[in-house]
């Protein structure tokens, strides 16, 4: 968090359940987009409302999971 300036645009790769996103939104007023492999974690991250959007994505195959 200390490396992120206020009002930054952040791309959170591997955002898990969104803990970092919540902190960045609260302490840095960041605009955050997330990628995560696990659908359950994507659902939790979306529920935080910290992210503009979160997508389930498999970076091993470079494909979005729909």
C-alpha positions as CSV (number, residue, x, y, z in Angstrom):
1,X,0.0,0.0,0.0
2,X,2.9,2.4,0.8
3,X,4.0,2.2,-2.9
4,X,0.6,3.3,-4.3
5,X,-0.1,7.0,-4.7
6,X,-3.5,8.4,-3.9
7,X,-6.1,8.2,-6.7
8,X,-4.0,5.6,-8.7
9,X,-5.4,3.2,-11.2
10,X,-4.5,-0.3,-10.1
11,X,-4.6,-3.7,-11.9
12,X,-4.7,-6.3,-9.2
13,X,-3.5,-9.6,-10.8
14,X,-4.3,-12.6,-8.5
15,X,-6.6,-10.4,-6.4
16,X,-7.9,-13.4,-4.4
17,X,-10.8,-12.3,-2.2
18,X,-10.0,-8.6,-2.5
19,X,-8.2,-7.7,0.7
20,X,-5.6,-5.6,-1.0
21,X,-8.3,-3.9,-3.1
22,X,-10.3,-3.0,0.0
23,X,-7.2,-1.4,1.6
24,X,-6.3,0.5,-1.5
25,X,-9.8,1.8,-1.9
26,X,-9.9,2.9,1.7
27,X,-6.4,4.3,2.2
28,X,-5.5,5.5,-1.3
29,X,-8.9,6.1,-3.0
30,X,-7.6,3.9,-5.9
31,X,-9.6,2.8,-8.9
32,X,-9.0,-1.0,-9.0
33,X,-9.6,-3.8,-11.5
34,X,-8.9,-7.4,-10.6
35,X,-8.1,-10.7,-12.2
36,X,-8.4,-14.0,-10.3
37,X,-8.4,-17.7,-11.2
38,X,-10.7,-19.1,-8.5
39,X,-14.4,-18.3,-9.1
40,X,-15.3,-18.4,-5.4
41,X,-12.6,-15.7,-4.8
42,X,-13.9,-13.6,-7.7
43,X,-17.4,-13.7,-6.1
44,X,-16.0,-12.6,-2.7
45,X,-13.9,-9.8,-4.3
46,X,-16.9,-8.5,-6.2
47,X,-18.9,-8.4,-3.0
48,X,-16.3,-6.0,-1.4
49,X,-17.4,-3.3,-3.9
50,X,-13.8,-2.1,-3.9
51,X,-13.2,-3.1,-7.5
52,X,-14.6,-1.5,-10.6
53,X,-14.7,-5.1,-12.0
54,X,-13.2,-8.5,-11.3
55,X,-12.7,-11.2,-14.0
56,X,-12.0,-14.9,-13.7
57,X,-9.0,-15.5,-15.8
58,X,-6.5,-18.4,-16.4
59,X,-3.1,-16.9,-17.0
60,X,-1.6,-20.3,-17.7
61,X,-3.6,-20.5,-20.9
62,X,-4.1,-16.7,-21.3
63,X,-7.9,-17.2,-21.6
64,X,-10.8,-15.6,-19.9
65,X,-13.1,-18.1,-18.2
66,X,-16.8,-17.3,-19.0
